Amino acid sequence: MKHFIGIDMGGTNIKTGIVDLSAGEVVHASVTPTLGRLGHEAVMGRIADQILETIQEGGFSTADIGGVGVGVPGVLDLDQGLVLFLPNLPGNWRNVALRRTLEAKTGLPAALLNDARAITYGEWKFGAGKGVDTIACFTLGTGIGGGLVIEGRLHLGIGGTGGELGHQCIDPNGPQCGCGGRGCLESLVSGPAIAALGVRAVLQGRTTSLGSLAGADLNNITPELIWQAARQGDPVANEIYELVGDYLGVAVSNILVTVGPRKVILAGGVAGAGDLLLNPIRRRIRLQVFMMPADQVEVVIASLGANAGILGVAAWAAQKLAK
């Protein structure tokens, strides 16, 4: 069986992995800076070069590779292989023919997928969602992404935009979201939103250890620092995660009654808070959900870590390119 390549195209780094799909393992991986400031043509060239270099470094040839999957943090035209909009990279990423360019530069067939959908597919195929027919996945980081697998199929919706769980409205009078809407989950529970709650608490003079833990530099207040303080018993830090977890609980409750997943998976850096998020989510579900058997739904932390997207998009490429 041929191996497939999965690529996690981030704003800072491009991560490339050669994947053995039969084992669900990344057998060789490499990382290179994205250098988005150089523009989209240069970034596509760097991705193509990294594909070929990773194949060589891993002791493979292009004949051993069945295809390439690229997880892209933006809006895509999956059928045409175009990047329509890429919010977190500089340059003109509108209507960019990423698939065709990579195929021409590497000689390998390629498929694109939104990065959060790639993580969802990876966790369903190989990780915390393995063996379950229907899951919802929230990717919690600088932004909030998501994805759905429904009855064994990755749900794509119109043009691959289905599953944007981070942009459901939690509070219509809430803060403006980067997408243009108001009160989206992302505007309330993203990494920057959590950090801002910690900064605000310090500026308000509340009794908290956050300022001292940050070395009196507000720029050092991160979600990780806040959960560290919470685990040390800081009441303000615990209050922040109770609030954030409750917002997430509302979002999860919405998905339970509309989709009916058997598992809800939390992935991404913010999910490292673990029970600080899971406990208020579960409490909100008990208060909110009565029209489906919520006690039969597991809410868990993702299990594949940083490899989820690479594994998922490689598996997606294998499925897509087999057609």
C-alpha positions, 0 to 999 in steps of 0.5 A: 500500500502506498503512503500518503503525505499530509501537510499542516499549513500554518501561519508560522510553520508548514508541517509535513508528514509521510503517513502509513495509513494502515498503521495510522502513523506518521513515519517521517516528518519535517517542519519549515517556516511558512514565511508568509510575508514573501507572498503566496507564490513563494509559500506554495514553492516552499510547500512543494520543495518540502514535499520533495525533500521530505520524501527523499529524507524519509528514504522514499521515492515519489513512486511510493507516494499515493498523493498529498493532502494539504490542511489549509486554515481558510475558505476553500473551493474543494472541487477546484482546489482553490484557496478562496480566502486565507485570513491569517497569512499575509499576501493575496490568497484569493482564488489561489490555485494551490492544488494545481500548483503543487501538482505541477511542482511535485508531479503528485496528485493533491487534495485540499481540506480545511485544517479544522476538518482535517483534525476532525477527520484524523481524530475520527479515523485514528484518534479519540473518535475511532469506532464512533459513527458520528462525532463533533470536533472543536479545535480550540486555539488562536481561533475556534474551528470545528468539524463533523463526521456524520454516520461515517462521512466527513460533513462538508456542506456547501463548498466545504464550509459545513462544520464551522462550529466556532462561528455559531452565535452564543451571544448576539450582543457579544463582541465582534468576531473576526468573521464579521459576526457578533458573539461567535464562540470564537470571540468568547473562548479563543486563546486571545479571548481567554488571555484578555479575560486574565489581563482585564482581571489584573487591570481591574485590580482583582485579587489574583496571582496572574500578575505575579505569575506573568512577571508583571508583564501583561503580555505574558498572560496566556491561556496556559498561564491562567490554567496554571493559576487555576490549578494552584487554586487562584479563584479568578483564574478558576472563574475565567475557565468556568465562564469559558467552559460554560460558553463552550457548554452552550455550543456543545449543547447546540450540537447535541440537539442538532446533530446528535453526535456520540462523541464531542472532541476538544482539540488544540492548545486551549484544550490542554486545560482539560477538566477546567473546561470539561467540568463546566461543559458537562454541567451546562449540558445537564442544565440545557439538553433534554431532547436527546440522551445526553448521558450517552454522549462522551465529551473528551480531549483529542488524543492525536496531538499535533499529528491529528491534522497531518493524519486526517488530511493524508487519509482524506487525500487517499479517499478523495484521490481514489475516486 
